[in-house]
Amino acid sequence: QVQLVESGGGLVQAGGSLRLACAASGRTFRSNPMGWFRQAPGKEREVVAAIGRRGVYADSVEGRFTISRDNAKNTLYLQMNSLKLEDPAVYYCAAGTRSVYSVSGSNYLRQIATYTYWGQGTQVTVSS
């Protein structure tokens, strides 16, 4: 059974940092797309950052957030710096099953339909 378990969320002051982690079990995803999405109350789920052969970012987090993966630990990370009042949401980890070497470009990384497995989410709250 595949599981994605997020950790690292919490409350931080604006301008602060958090590091989210997503531990995968049940299979490895070293050649598969993985990503972080977020959903704020009343809003649709949106991509934050994703990684295939390279990383992609939402415009709103470019330069502040960094996605990385440790294939040896089967873990995905999201380093979030300079957090803003518009960043609070539930952050979800996601993993897809297609090989990143079977598709060209990176637009597919931004699409929810690319991802088969989802974590339960971790809350990020930013205070002023």
Buried (B, 14 or more C-beta within 10 A) or exposed (E): EEEBBBBBBEEBEEEBEBBBBBBBEEBEBEEBBBBBBBBBEEEEBBBBBBBBEEBBBBEEBEEBBBBEBEEEEBBBBBBBBEBEEEBBBBBBBBBBEBEBEEBEEBEBBBEBEBBEBBBEBBEBEBEE
